[in-house]
């Protein structure tokens, strides 16, 4: 039995199942999830006690996901170290993902938060969080120049 409070599952309704499998499915497999369920309108992947579902439901009330509307904005995943982050970001474009905030990558979340922010062609955003910084930012001042 899972620990109380651990997330059981997330279900994302998607406008196009094939695109979701290509983008989200690829990412989940790359992060260590395994195929859990597969049916004509959906698929799920499991890691530990938690699984993530993508489903193209006939009950969708809109044709597109808008992460800026009330509801889910993004999912954030631990990805390991910065090398693994870089590998995922580099491979993501071939699976329907676009790097967001490219001019501030990998510190778009702040100077002490090393992450990649990706958006897929259906508007779903993921944040891939690395375990540590990769070192000083190129724009960081040299501490010796500050007299410290």
C-alpha positions in Angstrom: 0.0 0.0 0.0 1.3 3.5 -0.9 2.1 6.1 1.8 -0.8 8.3 2.6 -0.8 11.5 0.6 1.3 10.1 -2.3 -0.2 11.1 -5.6 -2.1 8.1 -7.0 -2.5 9.3 -10.6 -2.9 12.3 -12.9 -5.3 12.1 -15.9 -4.7 14.6 -18.8 -7.3 14.9 -21.4 -5.6 15.6 -24.7 -6.9 16.7 -28.1 -4.8 14.2 -30.1 -3.7 10.9 -28.5 -1.0 10.1 -31.1 0.7 13.5 -30.4 0.4 13.0 -26.6 2.0 9.5 -26.9 4.8 11.0 -29.0 5.6 13.8 -26.6 4.4 12.9 -23.1 4.9 9.2 -23.6 8.5 9.7 -24.8 9.2 11.9 -21.9 7.7 9.5 -19.3 9.7 6.6 -20.7 12.9 8.7 -20.7 12.2 9.5 -17.0 11.8 5.8 -16.1 8.1 5.3 -16.3 6.8 2.0 -17.8 3.7 1.4 -19.9 0.9 0.6 -17.5 -2.4 0.6 -19.5 -3.2 0.9 -23.2 -6.7 1.2 -24.7 -8.1 2.8 -27.9 -8.7 6.3 -26.4 -5.8 6.4 -23.9 -2.6 5.2 -22.4 -0.9 5.4 -19.0 2.6 5.0 -17.6 3.6 4.1 -14.1 6.6 5.0 -11.8 6.3 3.5 -8.4 2.9 4.0 -6.9 1.9 6.9 -9.3 0.7 6.7 -12.9 0.0 9.3 -15.5 -2.9 8.9 -18.0 -3.4 10.6 -21.3 -6.8 10.2 -22.8 -8.5 11.6 -25.9 -12.0 11.7 -24.4 -15.2 12.2 -26.4 -16.4 14.4 -23.5 -13.7 17.1 -24.2 -15.3 20.5 -24.0 -12.6 22.4 -25.9 -10.3 21.6 -28.8 -7.1 22.8 -27.1 -5.4 22.9 -23.7 -4.7 26.4 -22.3 -2.3 26.3 -19.4 -3.1 30.0 -18.7 -6.7 29.2 -17.9 -7.8 28.0 -14.4 -6.7 24.4 -14.0 -3.4 22.7 -14.6 -0.5 25.0 -15.6 2.3 22.5 -15.7 3.8 19.2 -14.4 7.3 19.3 -12.8 9.6 16.3 -12.8 12.9 15.6 -11.1 15.3 14.6 -13.9 18.5 13.7 -12.1 21.6 15.8 -12.8 22.3 18.6 -15.2 23.7 16.2 -17.8 20.5 14.3 -17.9 18.6 17.6 -18.1 20.7 18.7 -21.1 20.1 15.3 -22.8 16.4 15.5 -22.4 16.1 19.1 -23.6 18.3 18.2 -26.6 16.1 15.2 -27.6 12.8 16.9 -26.8 12.4 18.8 -30.1 12.2 15.5 -32.0 9.2 14.6 -29.9 7.1 17.7 -30.3 8.5 19.8 -27.5 9.7 23.4 -27.7 12.1 24.9 -25.1 10.4 27.8 -23.4 12.4 30.8 -22.0 15.4 29.8 -24.1 17.2 33.1 -23.4 17.2 32.2 -19.7 17.7 28.5 -19.9 18.5 26.7 -17.6 17.8 29.3 -15.0 14.4 30.6 -16.1 13.1 29.7 -12.7 15.7 31.7 -10.9 19.4 31.7 -10.2 19.3 28.8 -7.8 16.8 26.7 -9.8 18.3 24.7 -12.7 15.5 23.4 -14.9 14.2 23.2 -18.4 10.7 24.3 -19.4 9.2 22.6 -22.4 5.8 23.1 -24.1 4.4 20.5 -26.5 2.4 21.2 -29.6 -0.8 20.9 -27.7 0.1 23.5 -25.1 1.1 21.2 -22.2 4.1 22.5 -20.2 6.6 20.4 -18.2 9.3 21.6 -16.0 12.4 19.3 -15.8 14.2 20.0 -12.6 17.9 19.1 -12.2 19.3 18.2 -8.8 21.9 20.9 -8.8 23.3 24.0 -10.5 25.8 23.6 -13.3 28.0 26.3 -11.9 28.0 30.1 -12.0 25.9 31.8 -14.6 27.8 33.5 -17.4 26.3 36.8 -16.2 27.3 36.2 -12.6 30.0 38.7 -11.5 33.4 37.5 -10.6 33.5 37.5 -6.8 37.1 38.8 -6.9 36.0 41.8 -9.0 33.5 42.7 -6.2 36.3 42.8 -3.6 34.9 39.8 -1.7 
